[in-house]
């Protein structure tokens, strides 16, 4: 029987992934954890500070954990406010999870990476699986380092760590968590509330994105794949769709014709400029059959419908 631990379970991705894992393995077999509990959580939850190795080791040992999904991280935009703290938290929590997993015989670990690992010295269109990684944010630096440590732990200790480089993740289940792609979540909240939206990126800034449902499905499919199929032990490129603020605005206007947008680029524009415009995820498609289901318009429809329900609003 699988016993699952999720760290950072109260975050944007964690809340949705927890529910998906509970559905797959049973509520009683999934231990969600974070430094505080979200009201969205049901089932087993533990307050866990992942910067404390003894606490992580105790939790994994006590629950006889077989799989860990390590989601704790300070994201790109928020992380630039305190770079050294961001590096310390992102790396210390990673080492604590990897080491405790190794010593307690955990079978599989999921480590999320990000398009933030890419820097200016890349091909911006269809960025390949193995380019030069020169990230411009501490978040990206920590994720790139984490990819190499994941490969190291697999090669040296045989710890089965699996990873994807998430593009911007867009979902209705929680509020944005401090990332550079978060405008693509916030814009839907404004549209549903009939509020004008001021975007912190330029209208033409194209970035890779993925709908939350696809991101969760990709995670589960990667973790379910036979071990011999996993050829990439750093992190797999993952793609859903690519668009810019003008294009997402146009998609939303098909649903809410009165919606208005303005643009006031800030420090996040420089971060976005260093990231790919589109991703080559052919390796993930080949190795474990990845295939996205959502495009921009189908995602916009899902976001607007679900957020209308969230805000208890009638159709626009």
N, C-alpha and C positions, 0 to 999 in steps of 0.2 A: 504494500500500500504506500502510495506517495504521500509525503508530508511536505507542504510548501510553506516557505517563509518569504514574505515580501517586505523589503525595507523601503521606506519612503512611500508607504501605501496611501498616505493622505494627499499626495500630489496629483497633478492633472492626469497623468498616465496611471498612477497607482490605484486610484479609486476605481477606474474602469477595468484595469487588469485584475484587480482583486475579485471583482464580481465574475469575470470570465473564468478565472481559475476555480472559484467556488462552484460554479456551474459544472465545470469539467471534473473536479476531483471530490466535490462535496464540501459543504460549508465547514464541517468539523475538521477537515484536513488542511485547511488554509489558515495560516497565522499571518494576519496583517499587522504591520508595526510602523511606528513613526514616533516623533517626539511629542506629537499631540494627535488626538483622534478627530477625524472629520465626522460630521453628523451623517454623512452618506454611508458610513460603514455599518455593516451588519455582520454578525458572526464573531469569530475569535479575533481579538485585538489586544496587542501588547504595546505599552509605552516602551520604546527602545531607542536609546542614544547610540547610534552606530559608530560614533567616535570612541566609544568605550569598548575595547577588545573583550574584556571579561564578560560584559553584558551580552555581546554578540555570541561569544563562545557558549555561554550558559544557555541562551535561548535555543541555539542550534542543537546542543546536546540534550537539553531537557525535553524538547519536542521530537527528538529523533528525526530531524529535518533531512529530506532526500533531495530537495531542489530549493535553490535560493534565487529570487529575482531581486537584484540589487538596484534600486531606483533612486537612492539618495544622491543628490547633487545640487549645488548652487548653479543656476543657469547663466547663460551668456551675458545678458544685459545687466541683471542684478549682480552678477559676479564681478563686474568691472568696478563696482563701487568700493570693493575691498579685496583686491587681488590676492594678497597673501592668505587671508582667511579662506577665500574660495579654494585656493590650491590645497591648503591644509585639510579642509573638510572633505573635499572631493577625493583626495589621495588617501588620507587616513582611513576613511570609511571603506574604500576599495580594498586596501591591504587587510583590514580587519575581517571583511567578508571572505576574501580569497583564502586567508590563512586559517580562519576558523572552519571554513568549508573543507579545506584540505585535511586538517587534523581530525575532523569529525566524520570523514568518509562520505561527504555529500556527493551525490551522483552527478548533478548538473547545476551549473550556475548561469544565470542570464545577466549579462552586463550591457546596458544600453549605451551605445556611442551616438555620435551626432555628425551632421554635416559641418558642425563647427570645427572639426579636425582639419578641414581644408583651409588653405590660405590663398595668397595672391598668386603663387607660382603653380597654377593648375590650368587645365583646360576647363573653361567655364561651361561649355556645352557638352553634355554627356560625359561628365567627369568620370574617369575610369576607376576601377576597383583599387588600383595600387599606384596612386600618384604620389608626388612629394607632399608630405604633410608639414605645412608651416603655418599653423593657426595663429590668429591675431588676438585671440582672447584667452584669458586664463582658463575659462571653461573648456575651450577647444584644446588648449595645451594639456589639461588634465585628462580629457577624453582620449587624446592621441597617446599619451603615456599609458593610460589604462588599457588601451588596445594591445600595446606591446607587453604589458604585464600579463594580460590574459593569455597571450601566445606563450609567454615564458612559463606560466603555471601549467599550461597544457603540455608543453614540450618537456619540462623538467619533472613535473609531479604527476602528470596524467589527469589533472583536474579538468573535467569536461566543461569548459567555459564557452558560451556561445553569445554572439553579439551582432546587432545590426546598427548601422548609422542612420538614426531616424532623421528624416527631414522635418520641417515644421509640422507638428501634430495639431490637428484641428478637431475639437470635440465640443459638444454641448453639455457634457456631464459636469464640468467644473470650470472655474474661472482661470484666466491665464496665470502662469507661474513665474514670469520674469524673463522670458526669452525674446529674442529679436524677431521671431516670426509671430509673436503673439497678436500683432495687429489683425491677423487673419482669423482670430477668435473674437477679439473685441468688436470687430466691425459688425458681426452678426448680432451681438447684444444691442448695439446701437440701432441697427436696422429694425429689429423686432420692437424696440421701445420707441420707434419713430423719432429718434434723436439724430442730429447731424453728427457725422464722424470726422474727426481730425486725425489723419494718418501720420505716423512718425517716419514713414519712408516715402520716397519719391514715387510718383504714379507708375513709372516704368521699371521699378525694381523687381525683376523676376527671380523667384526663389522656388526650390523644390518643397512641396508640401505633401501631406498625406492625411486622409480622413481617419479619425480615431478608430473606427470599426476595422479599417484595413490594417492600421498599425497593430492593433491587438491580435488580429488574425495572423499577421506575419510573425509576431512573437511566438504564438502558440505553435504555428507550423514549423518554425525553426527549431523549437525545443522538442517537438515530436519527431523530427527527422532522424533517421538512423545515423548513428555516430559516424559510420564510414562515409556518409554523404557530405559531412561537414568538412569542406576543403580549406575554408578560410578561418584561421584561428585568431586573427586580429579582430576584424569586424566587417560584415557584409554591407556593401552599398544597398540601399533600399529606396525605391522610388514609388510615388503615387501619381502625382501630377505636378506641373509647374505653371505658375501664373504670377502676375503682378497686381498691385492694388487696384489699378484701373480695371483689370479684367474681372476681379472678384466683385468690384462695385457694379460693373455691367451685369454680372450674373445675378446679383441681389436685386437690381432694379427690375429684372423680369418678374420678380415676386412682389416687390414694393417700389412702384414707379416713382414715389415721392421722396425716396431716400437721397440724401445729399452727402457729399464728401469734400473735404479740403485736405491740403497736404502741408505739413510743417516738419520737414526732416530734422532729426536730432542726431545724437552721437551713435545711435543704432544704425544710421545709414552707412557709416564707414564699416561697421561689422558686416552688414548685409552685402556690401560691395565686394567683400573678400570671399564670399561663399559662392558655390556653383549656381548656375541657372537651371541646370537639369542634370540628372544622375543616370549613369549607366549601371543598371542593376542586373545585367545579364548573368553574372555569376550566381546570384541568389536564385534566379529563374532556373538556371541549369542544375544547381546542386540540390535544391529542396522545393522546386516547383512554384516559386513565388509568382503571383499574378494579382495586381490590384483590381478592385471591382468598381471603385468610384471615380468619376471625373468631376470637374468643377461644378457643373450644373446639378448633377445628382447629389453632390455633397451639399450645395447651397440649399436645395429643397429639404434635405434631412435636417440641416442646422436650423433653418427658419421654422419648420414645423415643430421641432422638439423644443426650441427656445420659446415659441409662443405658448406652448403648454407650460413651460417652466415659469413664465411670467404671468400665466393665467390670462392671456390676451386672446381676443377674437381674431380671426383672420384679417389681414390688411386688405 
